[in-house]
Amino acid sequence: MVKPFTFKLEKVLGYREQLEEQAKAALLRAKAARDAQAEKVADMEARLTEHLAGEGASRKSANDMWLWRQYREALEQDISVARLTLNQLELKLQRCRAQAVERSKDKKLLEKLKTTQARKHHEEESAREEKENDEMATLRYEPQDI
């Protein structure tokens, strides 16, 4: 009777799979946050470009020029802060990506170990069964002494 294969590190493999899923989820969240921030930066830059294009209309009075300049400076400041945030999100995305790759490697290593052990178990069981069959055949067909 062939014994079924049991992988002794099955719980560890399950845990590694769980860690990999968590890392993938964190990667997706980081990517979504980075994409949202990149869109925000692009929107601010578009508003600044649009504002700079309307510079001629602001030359009606000194107050208009002052307001125009204040708005431009505020937009530029907001853009620089948003770019810093974007850079931080890029770094976080890279860390999450590296962690996801590492966790995936850990899981694949255990899966490979499981496959190797299962193959070895199957080969050992086949050899044991073949040996038993050979012994039975030898005993059954032994020449009878008369």
BELQUIFEN-V975947 format. One record per helix or strand. SS is the DSSP state (alpha for helix, beta for strand). FROM is the first residue (numbers start at 1). TO is the last residue. If there is no record, write none. Layout:
# BELQUIFEN-V975947
ss=SS from=FROM to=TO
ss=SS from=FROM to=TO
This chain:
# BELQUIFEN-V975947
ss=alpha from=10 to=53
ss=alpha from=55 to=60
ss=alpha from=62 to=140
